[in-house]
Amino acid sequence: MGSGRVKPSSSLMSDFLQQSGGVAVVDGGLATELERHGADLNDPLWSGKCLLTSPHLIRTVHLDYLEAGATIIITASYQATIQGFEAKGFSRGESEALLKRSVEIACEARDIYYDRCKECAYGGSGDARILKPHPILVAASVGSYGAYLADGSEYSGNYGDAITLETLKDFHRRRVQVLAESGADLIAFETVPNKLEAQAYAELLEEESIKIPAWFSFNSKDGVNVVSGDSLLECASIAESCKKVVAVGINCTPPRFISGLILSIKKVTTKPIVIYPNSGESYDADRKEWVQNTGVSDEDFVSYVNKWCELGASLVGGCCRTTPNTIRAICRTLAHGSTKSPQ
């Protein structure tokens, strides 16, 4: 965990949150920031394409988030799968190396951040950057089977009857093994759309004796169930029953639904709750683009933050279409408006 590294164990998250003052700040959207820096992501690999074409941009975006105050950065492996790389003509070894590279890039960004903190030893800088040496976690992202399909099905969770628990475990198995051995602090299973995939992840963590902990974050489009229509309570209960899972929560969901979802999750789990909503904008899966002017401003987004923390969230950040400015605003809000603060 960089300075004051905590050994990977079930205590990793509780120790980290204690060192973070009670609330940790997760980074924000990656793909839209990469596009802002000039990356072309029109590809089934999405942000994973940058592992091939422009790893320096990924490092830059990670650093932007660290300097905005994030204490957890999520790797560019959400859409990076061995099967996806192999479909592009890469060998199994090359595909696994690209997965490892996603973690290496995030670790490099963390090291650069710590170097900048040393250069700026008085604990601040003349600009808006936050340069304070504090523990930082690197979370290796695992997107759902639907994310690999690149057809929007991670937003429906409808994989069809042919996809079974064993199919999903076989699909994810090697990728999870590689990421677990890559130097990341934890695995972030993100945008989990249905109960079947949550069960597959939980069983994989146990069967493969994965050495680092994980979090599960689900997505919802109605504020009640996960996107497939499966019960959020049942999905969160799977995470609760898995010893390797150290946080459970929600990502890529409109901010207006989050408070109710936190209350639901709290009914079935005692684990820390991780919340990183999208900007509230609508995504057109057919046109593969965000519908303009359907989201909330950073001001509106952060107006929810203290409420989420009061209700029980202890890891807060942003997902699609949120930016370093959103994360900076979250940090300011936590520092000024809550008994818990990220520093």
LOLORO-347074 format. One record per atom (N, C-alpha, C): residue in one letter; z, x, y. Coordinates in pm, whole numbers, plus 32768, in hexadecimal, padded with zeros to 4 digits. Layout:
BEGIN
AZXY
...
END
This chain:
BEGIN
M800080557F88
M800080008000
M80008057807C
G7FC380CC806F
G7FC1812680E1
G804D815780FD
S80788150817B
S80FF817E819C
S816481238158
G81C481618113
G8227811380C9
G81EA80C88055
R8193810C8006
R814D80C97F97
R81B2808F7F34
V819780137F0D
V81EB7FD07EAB
V81A27FD47E25
K81E87FF57DBB
K81A87FF97D38
K817A7F6D7D12
P80FF7F627CDA
P80D17EDF7CAF
P81317EA27C49
S81647E2E7C68
S81C07DE87C0F
S81D07D5D7C46
S82207D0E7C00
S82377C867C30
S827D7C867CB7
S82BB7CF77CDB
S83037CFB7D5B
S82A77D277DCE
L822A7D487DAF
L81D27D7B7E18
L81CD7D1E7E91
M81B67C9E7E78
M81A47C427EE8
M82267C2A7F33
S82957C197EEB
S83127C007F33
S833B7C7A7F85
D83287CF37F4E
D83477D6D7F9A
D82EC7D798014
F826C7D5C7FFF
F820B7D67806B
F822A7D0580DB
L824C7C8980B7
L826B7C25811E
L82E97C4B816A
Q83497C848122
Q83C47CB18165
Q83A27D1E81CB
Q834D7D7D81A3
Q83257DE981FE
Q82CE7DB68270
S828E7D42825B
S82357D0A82C1
S827F7CA9831E
G83027C9D830E
G834E7C458366
G834B7BB4833D
G83217B9882C2
G83237B0E8292
G829B7ACF8285
V823E7AF682DB
V81B67ABF82D5
V81527B3182D8
A80F47B2F827B
A80887B918279
A80097B5082B0
V7FB57BA282EF
V7F3A7B6E832B
V7EC27B9C82D8
V7E7C7B3B82A2
V7E037B568254
V7D8E7B6282B6
D7D277BAD828F
D7CB37BBE82EA
D7C637B3C82F5
G7BF07B438337
G7B9E7ACD834D
G7B197AD68304
G7AB77A898333
G7A347A8282F3
G79EF7B0A82EC
L79B37B28827A
L796D7BA8826A
L78D77B998281
A789A7B3A823C
A78077B318241
A77D37B1982CE
T78127ABC8316
T77E07A9E839D
T77F57B1383FB
E78607B6183E4
E78747BDB8435
E780C7C458413
L77EB7C518393
L77827CB1836C
L76FE7C8B83AE
E76E17C0A83B1
E76657BDD83F4
E766A7BFC8489
R76DF7BEC84C5
R76EC7C0A8555
R76D17C9E8570
H76F27CF2850C
H76D87D82851A
H76497DA784F0
G75F77D4384CF
G756A7D5E84B4
G75417D588422
A759B7D3583C7
A75777D308339
A75267CB2831B
D74C57CBE82C1
D74777C4C8291
D74AD7C258208
L74EB7BB081FF
L752E7B878184
L74E17B18813B
N74637B08815C
N74147AA0811B
N73EE7ACE808E
D744F7AC08032
D74407AFC7FAF
D74A87ABB7F53
P74887AAA7ED1
P74EE7A727E76
P756F7AC47E71
L75677B467E92
L75DF7B9A7E91
L76337B867F0F
W75FA7B477F76
W763F7B277FF3
W76817BA5802A
S77037BA2804A
S77407C198086
S77417C8F8025
G77377C747FA2
G772F7CDF7F3F
G76B47D377F54
K764D7D007F93
K75D37D4E7FAE
K75F27DC98004
C76557DBB805D
C76777E2B80B6
C76B47EA1806C
L76E97E897FF3
L77197EFA7FA4
L76A57F587F84
L762C7F1F7F7D
L75B37F6E7F62
L75767FA57FE1
T756E7F508047
T751C7F7280BC
T756A7FAC8131
S75E47F808145
S762B7FAA81BE
S76C27FA881AC
P76F57FFE8152
P77878002813E
P77D4802481BD
H779380708219
H77D880948296
H77F9801882E9
L77A67FB082DF
L77C27F35832A
L783D7EEE82F0
I78487EF0826B
I78BE7EB3822C
I793B7EFB825C
R79377F80825E
R79AB7FCE828A
R79CD7FAC831B
T79667F9E836D
T797B7F7D83FA
T79C17EF68409
V79957E9283BB
V79D27E0D83C6
V7A627E108394
H7A7C7E568325
H7B087E6582F7
H7B5E7EA28367
L7B2B7F0983A7
L7B767F4B8413
L7B8C7EEE8489
D7B257EA084AA
D7B337E3F8518
D7BA97DE284FD
Y7BB57DB68480
Y7C227D5A845D
Y7CA97DA0845F
L7CAE7E1B842E
L7D2D7E658433
L7D597E7A84C3
E7CFA7E9A8519
E7D1C7EB185A6
E7D3A7E2F85F0
A7D157DBE85B1
A7D397D3C85EA
A7DC47D1085BB
G7DFD7D5B8558
G7E847D3C852B
G7E917D0F849A
A7E207D098451
A7E277CE183C4
A7E797D468374
T7EC97D138317
T7F157D6C82BF
T7EE47D62822D
I7E857D078215
I7E427CFF8193
I7DAB7CF781AD
I7D5F7D51816F
I7CCD7D4A817B
I7C927D2D80F1
I7C2D7CD680F0
I7BF17CA68074
I7B687CE88064
T7B4E7D1D7FEE
T7AD57D6D7FD7
T7A557D197FD7
A79E47D5E7FE2
A79617D1E7FE8
A79297D057F5C
S79807CD47F02
S79557CC17E77
S79507C2E7E4E
Y79607BD47EAF
Y79647B447E91
Y78E77B1B7E42
Q78747B437E72
Q77F67B1C7E32
Q77BE7B8F7DDD
A780B7BF97DCE
A77DD7C6E7D82
A78077C5E7CF1
T77A77C447C9A
T77C47C367C0C
T776D7C967BBE
I779D7CBE7B4A
I774D7D157AF4
I76CB7CCF7ACF
Q76D47C4D7AB0
Q765C7C027A8A
Q75F97BFA7AFE
G762F7BEA7B79
G75D87BE27BEE
G75917C657C0A
F75D97CD47BFB
F759B7D577C10
F75347D747BA2
E75567D507B27
E74F87D697AB8
E74787D197ACB
A74857CA17B03
A740E7C507B1D
A73B37C937B85
K73EE7CEC7BD6
K73A27D377C3A
K736A7DB97C01
G73857DD27B80
G734D7E497B41
G73AC7EBE7B34
F742A7EAB7B59
F748B7F187B4D
F74C27F1D7ABE
S74E77F947A93
S75257FA37A0F
S75B57F707A13
R75F17F62799C
R767D7F397996
R76D57F9E79E2
G76BC801F79CC
G770C80877A0F
G76FD80827AA6
E768180707AD5
E766980687B66
E76AD7FEC7BA1
S76A97F7F7B56
S76E67F027B85
S777E7F117B92
E77BB7F527B2E
E784B7F677B33
E78707FC67BA6
A781B802B7BBD
A783580897C2B
A783180427CB2
L77D77FE07CC0
L77D07F957D3F
L784E7F407D54
L78817F077CE8
L78FF7EBD7CF3
L796F7F197D23
K79797F8F7CE3
K79E07FEF7D0B
K79CD801A7D9C
R795080267DC4
R793280527E4D
R796A7FEF7EB3
S79697F6F7E92
S799C7F0B7EF1
S7A2E7F277F11
V7A7B7F537EAC
V7B087F727EC1
V7B167FF77F0A
E7AC580587EE4
E7ACB80DB7F27
E7AB380CE7FBD
I7A5380797FE3
I7A3280688071
I7AAB802F80BC
A7AED7FCC8080
A7B647F9180C0
A7BD47FF980CB
C7BE5804A8062
C7C4D80B28066
C7C2C811C80D0
E7BAA813C80DE
E7B80819A8147
E7BA2816381D1
A7B8980E181E4
A7BA780A38266
A7C3D80AB8282
R7C8F8093821B
R7D21809B822B
R7D49812A8253
D7D0D818E8210
D7D2D821A8231
D7D06823C82C0
I7C90820D82E9
I7C6382278373
I7CC381E683D6
Y7CEE816C83B5
Y7D4C8125840C
Y7DCD8175841B
Y7E0381A683AC
Y7E7E81F583B3
Y7E6982758404
D7DF482B383F6
D7DD5832A8447
D7DD5830984DB
R7D9C829584FD
R7D98826C858A
R7E25824E85BD
C7E7982188565
C7F048200858D
C7F4B828385AF
K7F2F82EB8560
K7F6D836E857A
K7F3D83A685FF
E7EBB83968619
E7E8383C88698
E7EBF837F870F
C7EEE830586F4
C7F2182B1875F
C7FB682978743
A800383028739
A808B82FD8703
A80EB82A88755
Y80C9828A87D0
Y8126823D8822
Y812281A987FF
G80CF8182879E
G80D980FB8768
G8083809487AE
G802E80BC8805
G7FD1805D8844
G7F5B80A88879
S7EF6806288A3
S7E8280A388DD
S7E5F805C895E
G7E09809989AB
G7DE880628A2F
G7D917FE88A28
D7D5F7FC689B1
D7D097F5089A4
D7D517EE78950
A7D047E8A8918
A7D417E1A88CF
A7D627E3E883E
R7D4B7EBA8817
R7D647EDF878C
R7DFA7EE4876E
I7E1C7EBC86F4
I7EA57ECB86C5
I7EA97F44866A
L7EF17FAB8693
L7EFA80268645
L7F8C80448627
K7FBC800B85BA
K8047801F8590
K8047803F84FC
P808980AC84D5
P808E80CB8446
P80E7806683FD
H80AD801A83A5
H80F77FB78357
H80B27FAB82CF
P80F67F75826C
P80B67F6581E9
P803B7F0B81F2
I7FD27F3481AC
I7F547EE781A7
I7F2C7ED98115
L7F0D7E6080EC
L7EDE7E488064
L7E467E398062
V7E087E6E7FFA
V7D7A7E577FE0
V7D717DF57F6C
A7D347D827F87
A7D247D1A7F21
A7C937D197EF1
A7C7F7D2C7E6F
A7BF87D2C7E36
A7BCD7C9C7E1F
S7B637C737E62
S7B367BE97E5D
S7AE97BCB7DDD
V7B0B7B5A7D9D
V7ABD7B257D2E
V7A927A987D54
G7A117A867D67
G79DC7A017D82
G79CA79B47D00
S79B779337D0B
S79AC78DE7C95
S792478EE7C52
Y791878B67BDC
Y789778B37B95
Y782E78717BEF
G7859780A7C39
G77FC77C67C92
G77C678207D00
A7818787F7D2D
A77E978DD7D93
A777A79357D5C
Y7785795E7CDE
Y771C79AD7C9D
Y769B795E7C94
L76A578DB7C77
L762C78897C6C
L75E3787F7CF2
A762D78927D61
A75F378907DE8
A75A9780D7E03
D75DF779F7DCA
D75A0771D7DE0
D75FF76B97E22
G766D76EF7E58
G76CD76997E9A
G773076587E3C
S772976777DB9
S7781762E7D5D
S781276587D65
E783176C77DAE
E78BF76E37DC2
E78FB767D7E24
Y78A376317E68
Y78D475C87EC2
Y78D5753E7E7F
S78AB75397E00
S78B474BA7DB6
S790974CA7D38
G790975447D00
G7954755B7C85
G791675197C0D
N789B74E87C1D
N785974A27BAF
N77FD75037B66
Y782D75397AF8
Y77E0759D7AAD
Y779475627A38
G77AB74E27A19
G776874A479A7
G77B674BB7926
D7796746A78C2
D77E0746D7844
D77CB74ED77F4
A775F7533780F
A774075AB77BF
A779F761E77DE
I77E076197853
I783A7686787C
I78C77667784A
T78F776BA77EF
T797A76A577B1
T79DD770E77E4
L7A59770077BB
L7AC0776377DD
L7A9577EE77AE
E7A6177F67733
E7A38787876FD
E79C278B27749
T7963785C7771
T78F0788A77C1
T792278CE7840
L7980788E7884
L79B378C27903
L7A01794378ED
K7A5179487883
K7A9C79C37868
K7A3D7A36784B
D79D67A1B77FD
D79757A8577DE
D792A7AB1785B
F790B7A5278B1
F78C37A74792C
F79167AD17986
H79967AB37994
H79EB7AFC79F4
H7A2E7B7879B9
R7A367B837935
R7A8F7BE478F4
R7A7B7C747925
R7A037CA87918
R79EE7D357939
R79FF7D4E79CE
R79D37CF07A1F
R79E17CFF7AB0
R7A747D0A7AD9
V7AC77CB57A9D
V7B567CB97ABC
V7B937D3D7A8D
Q7B6A7D6C7A17
Q7B9D7DED79E5
Q7B787E5E7A46
V7AFB7E617A70
V7ACC7ECD7AC8
V7B187ECA7B4D
L7B247E557B89
L7B687E4B7C0A
L7BFD7E6D7BFD
A7C387E4A7B8C
A7CC77E677B78
A7CE27EFD7B6F
E7C7B7F497B48
E7C8C7FDA7B37
E7C4F80297BAA
S7C307FE67C17
S7BE180257C82
S7C33805C7CF6
G7CB980477CF2
G7D0D80757D60
G7D3980077DBE
A7D127F8A7DA3
A7D407F187DF4
A7DD37EFD7DD7
D7E177EBA7E34
D7EA47E967E22
D7EB57E137DD8
L7E547DBA7DE9
L7E597D3A7DA2
L7DCD7D027D98
I7DBD7C987D48
I7D3E7C537D3B
I7D4B7BCB7D7E
A7CEA7BAA7DD3
A7CE77B277E15
A7C7D7AD17DD1
F7CA97A727D80
F7C4C7A127D46
F7C3779A57DAE
E7BC179A37DEB
E7BAC79527E63
E7B5478D87E48
T7B6978727E9C
T7B1577FA7E9B
T7B0A77C27E0D
V7B7D77BB7DC8
V7B7D778A7D3D
V7B6476F37D42
P7AF576C27D06
P7ACE76377D1F
P7AFF75D27CB9
N7B3376027C47
N7B5B75A37BE0
N7BC975DC7B86
K7C0475847B39
K7C7575AA7AE4
K7C4A76087A74
L7BD175F27A3E
L7BA0764379CF
L7B9776D779F5
E7B6676F27A6E
E7B58777E7A96
E7BE177BC7AB3
A7C3C776F7AEA
A7CC577A17AFE
A7D0377C67A77
Q7CEF77717A13
Q7D24778D798E
Q7CE5780C7954
A7C62781C796A
A7C1B78947938
A7C5779117976
Y7C6E790E79FA
Y7CA979827A3E
Y7D3479A17A08
A7D86793A79FB
A7E10794E79CD
A7E12798C7941
E7DBB795A78EA
E7DB779907861
E7D827A1F785F
L7D1E7A3C78B3
L7CE87AC478BA
L7D537B2878E6
L7DA07B03794C
L7E087B5D797F
L7E697B847910
E7E8A7B2378BC
E7EE87B3E784E
E7EA37B8877DC
E7E2F7B5777B0
E7DEB7B91773C
E7DC67C247752
E7D9C7C4277CB
E7D6D7CCA77E8
E7DDC7D24781F
S7E567CEF7821
S7ECA7D3C7855
S7EA87D7E78DB
I7E737D2D7936
I7E4B7D6079B9
I7EC77D987A00
K7EBB7E107A33
K7F307E5A7A64
K7F567E377AF4
I7EF97DFE7B41
I7F1C7DDC7BCB
I7F2A7D447BD6
P7F7B7D157C35
P7F8E7C857C43
P7F157C417C84
A7F1D7BBE7C8E
A7EAC7B707CC3
A7EDE7AFD7D18
W7E837AC77D6A
W7E9E7A437DA3
W7E2B79E77D7F
F7E4979667D7A
F7DE478FD7D65
F7DDB78AE7DE7
S7D64789F7E1E
S7D5578447E90
S7CE577E17E71
F7D0777627E81
F7CAC76F47E61
F7C6B76C27EE2
N7C0276707ED3
N7BCA76317F4A
N7BC2759B7F37
S7BCB75567FA8
S7BD274C47FA7
S7B78748E8016
K7B38741D7FFA
K7AE973E08067
K7B1E7357808F
D7B8A732B804A
D7BC572AA8070
D7C5872B58097
G7C907330808E
G7D1C734280B2
G7D7D73128049
V7D4972EA7FD4
V7DA072B77F6A
V7D8A73047EE8
N7D0D73067EB8
N7CEB73497E3B
N7C9B73C87E57
V7C8474197DEE
V7C2574877DFE
V7B98744B7DFE
V7B33749D7E1F
V7AAF74627E3B
V7A7074197DC5
S7A97743E7D4B
S7A5D73FB7CD5
S7A96736F7CC1
G7B0473527D08
G7B4C72D57CF1
G7BC672E87C98
D7BD373627C5D
D7C4B737F7C0D
D7CC6737C7C67
S7D37735C7C2C
S7DB573547C75
S7DE173DE7CA6
L7DFD73E97D27
L7E3174677D5D
L7EB874897D1C
L7F0974227D01
L7F8B743A7CC2
L7F79747C7C3A
E7F17744C7BED
E7EFF74867B69
E7EC975157B75
C7E71752B7BD7
C7E3975B17BEB
C7EA576147C16
A7EF775EB7C76
A7F6376437CA6
A7FCA765B7C39
S7FDC75F97BE0
S803B760A7B72
S800E76787B12
I7F8A76867B00
I7F5576F27AAC
I7F7A77777AE9
A7F6877837B6D
A7F8C77FF7BB3
A802278187BA8
E807277B07BB6
E810477BD7BAF
E813077F17B26
S80EC77C77ABE
S811877EB7A36
S80EA78777A0C
C809478B57A5C
C8061793B7A39
C80B479A67A7F
K80F879FA7A2F
K81507A607A6A
K81067AC37AC2
K80867ADA7AA6
K80397B3E7AF1
K80117B0B7B7D
V801F7A897B94
V7FF87A4E7C16
V806E7A577C75
V805A7A977CE8
V80C97AAD7D47
V80BB7A5A7DC6
A804F7A0D7DD3
A804079B07E43
A7FD779497E1D
V7FE478D27E55
V7F8578687E39
V7F69781D7EBB
G7EEE77F17ECE
G7ED277AC7F4B
G7E4677757F56
I7E1677767FD2
I7D9977317FF6
I7D45778D804E
N7CC377928033
N7C6777D58090
N7BE9778080A1
C7B9977A48100
C7B177766811C
C7B1F76CD8120
T7B80769D816B
T7B9C760E8179
T7BB675F1820D
P7B8A75808244
P7BA0756682D2
P7C35756A82F9
P7C5575A2836D
P7CE275B18397
P7D30752D8397
R7CED74BE83B4
R7D36743F83C2
R7D757412833E
F7D45744682CD
F7D7B741C824B
F7DEF7472821B
I7E0674E3825C
I7E5D75498221
I7EEE751E8216
S7F2474DE827D
S7FB374B98279
S7FD374638200
G7F8173FE81E8
G7F9873A78175
G7F8B73F080F1
L7F2D744D80EB
L7F18749A806F
L7F8D74F78053
I7FC7753280BD
I803E758680AA
I80AE7533806D
L80C474BB80A2
L812F7465806F
L811774437FDC
S809A742D7FB6
S807B74107F29
S809A74887ED1
I806D74FF7EFC
I808275787EAB
I811775927E98
K8164757A7F03
K81F675947EFB
K823B753E7E91
K81FD74CE7E6C
K823B74787E06
K823E74BC7D7D
V81E2751A7D67
V81D675527CDF
V81E775E97CD8
T81F5762C7D4A
T820276BE7D43
T827276F27D9B
T82AE775E7D6F
T831077A67DBF
T82D478297DF3
K825778447DCF
K821778C17DF8
K81F078BB7E8C
P81DF79307ECE
P81AE79307F57
P812978E47F61
I811678A27FD3
I809E78517FE8
I8040789A8048
V7FC278AC801D
V7F5C78F0806C
V7EF8788980A1
I7EDE78938123
I7E8A78308167
I7E22787B81BB
Y7DA2786C819A
Y7D3D78A181F6
Y7CC5784381FC
P7CD077E38259
P7C69777C8267
P7BE977B482A5
N7B7E77678299
N7B06778882E7
N7B1677508375
S7AAF776083C5
S7AB977358451
S7AAE769E845F
G7A9A765983EE
G7A8975C883F3
G79F9759F83FE
E799D76008408
E791075DE8411
E78DB75AD838A
S7874755B8391
S783575288317
S77C9758882E9
Y77BC75978263
Y775575EE822B
Y76EF759681E5
D767075AC8206
D7602756381C7
D75D275B68150
A75FB758F80D5
A75DC75DF805F
A754675E18042
D74FF75768067
D746E7573804F
D742575D580AC
R744C75D5812A
R740A762E818B
R744B76B78191
K74BE76C5814A
K750977438148
K7529777581D5
E755B771A8226
E7585774482AD
E75F676EB82DE
W764077228340
W76AF76D7837B
W767B767883E5
V76B3760083E8
V768C759D844C
V76D475BE84CE
Q768975D98536
Q76C3760785B3
Q771E759D85F2
N778375CF8639
N77DB757B868B
N78287510863A
T7844752F85BB
T789274D1856B
T791F75058551
G793C757C8582
G79BE75B98567
G7A1F75AC85DA
V7A8D75F585D0
V7AF275F5863A
V7AF3767E867D
S7B23768286F8
S7B2D77008740
S7BA177538708
D7BA377D4872D
D7C1478288703
D7C9777ED8735
E7C9577B687AF
E7D10777C87E9
E7D4277088793
D7CE376B2876B
D7D0A76418717
D7D3A7671868E
F7CF376D48658
F7D17770985D4
F7DA6773C85D4
V7DC577908636
V7E4B77CD8634
V7EB7776B865E
S7E9176FA869A
S7EF7769886BE
S7F3B765F8641
Y7EF9766C85CD
Y7F34763D8550
Y7F9376A48510
V7F8677228537
V7FC0778F84E7
V8057778584D7
N809F776E8545
N81317767853A
N815D76F384E1
K8113768584E8
K813276128493
K812276388400
W80B3767F83E0
W809E76A98355
W811177008324
C813E775A837B
C81AD77B38354
C822F77658345
E82457705839E
E82BE76B28394
E82BE76648310
L8248763982E5
L823D75EB826A
L8249764281EE
G823676C681FE
G824A771D818B
G81E277878171
A8179778E81C2
A811577F781AE
A8150787E81D6
S813878E48185
S8169796981A9
S80FA79D381AC
L807F79AA818F
L800A7A0081A4
L7FA279A981E8
V7F7679D4825F
V7F1E797F82B0
V7EA979D282E5
G7E31799D82D8
G7DBA79E0830F
G7D4A797D831F
G7CD079AE8319
G7C5C7958832B
G7BF2797382C2
C7B99791382AF
C7B2B7922824F
C7AA87918829E
C7A4678D58268
C79C078D482A3
C79C178AF8337
R797478FB8384
R795C78E48413
R79D47902846B
T7A4179358432
T7AAC796A8488
T7A8E79FD84A1
T7AC67A34850A
T7AA17AB9853B
T7B1D7B0D8556
P7B0C7B8D8579
P7B7F7BDC85A3
P7BCB7B9C8618
N7B847B56866F
N7BC97B1286DD
N7C277AA686A8
T7BFD7A5F863F
T7C5479FA8600
T7CD27A3D85CA
I7CC07AAD8585
I7D327AF38549
I7D8F7B2985B5
R7D557B5E861F
R7DA67B90868F
R7DF97B1E86C9
A7DBB7AA986D6
A7E027A35870D
A7E717A0686AE
I7E5A7A0E862B
I7EC279EC85CA
I7F3A7A4985DB
C7F1F7ACB85E8
C7F8B7B2D85F8
C7FDC7B128676
R7F967AF386E3
R7FDB7AD58761
R80337A5A8751
T7FFC79F58711
T8045797886FE
T80C3798F86AB
L80B479DB863E
L812879F785E9
L81927A478634
A81647AA48687
A81C37AFA86D0
A82107AAC8739
H81CE7A458772
H820C7A0087E3
H824A797987C1
G821379398757
G823E78AF8743
G828A789286C5
S82B178F8867C
S82F278DE85FC
S8367793B85E8
T83C4790E8598
T843479668576
T840479D6851A
K839579BE84D6
K835B7A298483
K82EA7A6984D1
S82DA7AE884C5
S82677B288505
S822F7B9384A8
P81AE7BB684BB
P81707C11845D
P81A07C9F846B
Q81E77CC084D4
Q82137D4A84E4
Q82AB7D5184DF
END
